């Protein structure tokens, strides 16, 4: 048993003894959770793969075309880890363009999207432009013979998704959507490995709790929201609504972990609880999903308090027939600021797995897909099904007004 668990148990027992002695009202009541059998609790540190320091197998040239959301920095990092060489970038907003140029001083900043689309040497285009503009750009990119990787959401309407699917069929290009809460979270990657290995049996349900923070107080200057939010952030017609926007991550996970290839939105609702100065904004939403291989529930909000110390206490619960997994993605509240915490319980034991040393496979896999015309990093059909489901959830959502 780890030293932190021993210390925590000693603290809790001391606190319980103090309460019993002073109040005198709990004599004979068991101290719940304090007498865990340590032989059934295992702490592990997941180790990286043997090729963690290996040189990327492939190299491609890529560009950035639109940087409205700071997710672009994580997207660039993923492709660079995979062997991508960033050669040029375009941004419409002067402040975003200046920040990007400071981060990547050796990259050519071009004056228009067409300079990138007309460059035959570029194989892949990344974009985090305003959400309702991403699909149209992606279609143009594919029709110019290039692959495309969009920030989420990858589309904001059913018409856009239909056009994306049509263009993929005609051009045979890739339309990727970087659902970073699965692809760029090491504990989420580990959860996928465990599920595929049958560690908890057949997956029955996923529950995603996805709180976010409007003005992020973390130390990363390249985090979304670190410098405040632009005008488009408050307009559902531009960002897609809360279910389409941040819900994209969660529905992707529902499909992936349950293995569902068909799904429907059972119920959905949205509300503006505490931002009445932005009347069209949605700060709360949830949805219930039913797939052909499992169930899903998603809760989304913009109410992360500053005291957490990071932008959101994102949690994923995966229920299986023989056990369950919980992923505490970004923090272990009041215990550790470290993220990538995975807990798994089966018939034999409870395990905590620290996943921080693991490798992130998405970047190398996506670059390989561009080179080899495969879909290893992301299933194309599943990516667009997730995009479709969140748009449908947004369309059918009940708009709720809570009493003050």
C-alpha positions, 0 to 999 in steps of 0.5 A: 500500500502506498505511503499516501494511503497509509497516511490518509487512513491514519488521519481519518482514523484519528479524526473519527476517534476525536469525533467519537470521544468529544461527541459521545454520540457515535459509539458502536457506529462503524467508521465506514471505509476505514477498515479496507483490506490492504491486500485487495488494494493495489497501487501501480505506475503504468510504464511507457512502451519500449519505443517511447523515445523512438524517432517517428516512423513517418514525416509529413508537412502540415499547416494551420488554417485557423486558430480561433481556439487555443486547442490548436496548440495541443493539436500541433503538438500531437502531430509534431510528436508523430513526425509532422513538420509545421511549415505555415499558418494562417489566423484571422484574429490579430491577437491569436496570430501574434501569440502563435507566431511567438510560440512558433517563430520559425513558422511562416505566417501567411496572409490568407487561407488560399496560400495554404490550400494552394500549397501542393507540398502540404499534406495535412491542414489543422484548424481550430477556427470558429466552430461553425466555420470548421466544416466548410473549411474542411470540405475545401481542404479535402477538395484540394487533395489534403487531409484535415484535422479539426478541433471539436466540434467538427461540425455544427449542423446536420447539413454540414455533416452530410456534406463532409460525408459526401466529400469524403466519399468523393475525395477519399480524404481524411476528416479527423476530429481531435476529441482530445479528452480521449486522445490526449488524456493518458488515463483515457487511453489506458482505459481503452486498453483495459476495456479492449482486454476485457478487464471489466467484461462487457461495457454496459454504460459510460457516465461522463462528468465534464465541468469547464471553466470560462476564464481559466486560472491555470499557469498555461498561457496557451490554454483555452480561456486563459486570456478571456473569451471572444464574442463568438464563445457566447453565441450558440449559432457560432459555437454550436451550443453546449451539447454540440461543443464540449459534449462532442468529447463525451459522446465520442467516449460513449461510442468508443468504450461501449463499441456502439456503431448505432446510437440515438439521443434519448433525452437532452436539456440545456439551460442558462443558469447564471449568465443572464448578461449573455442571454443566448449562452448555455452554461449547463446541459446534459443528455442520455444516450442509447447505443446498440451496445451500451448506454451513456449519460453526459453532464456538461457545465461552465461552473468550475470554481477557482479553488480546484486549481485547474479548468475542470474535474473531468471524470469518466465512469465505465461500467462493465459486467465484471467490474468498473473503471473511473478516470479522474482526468485532470486532478485528484481533488484535495489529494493531488494536483496530478491528473491521469488517475485511473481506478479499476475494480473487479472481482479480485481487487481494487487498483489505482493506476498512475498513468502519467508515464504513458505515451499518447499514440494519436499523433504518430497514428494519425501521421501514419494514417495520412501516409498509408491511407488508413484509419488507425488513430480514429475510426472515420465513421465513429468520429462523424457519428459522434458529431451527428449525435451531439448536433441531434442532442442540441436540436432536440434539447429542452430549454429549461428556465430555473426559478431564482 
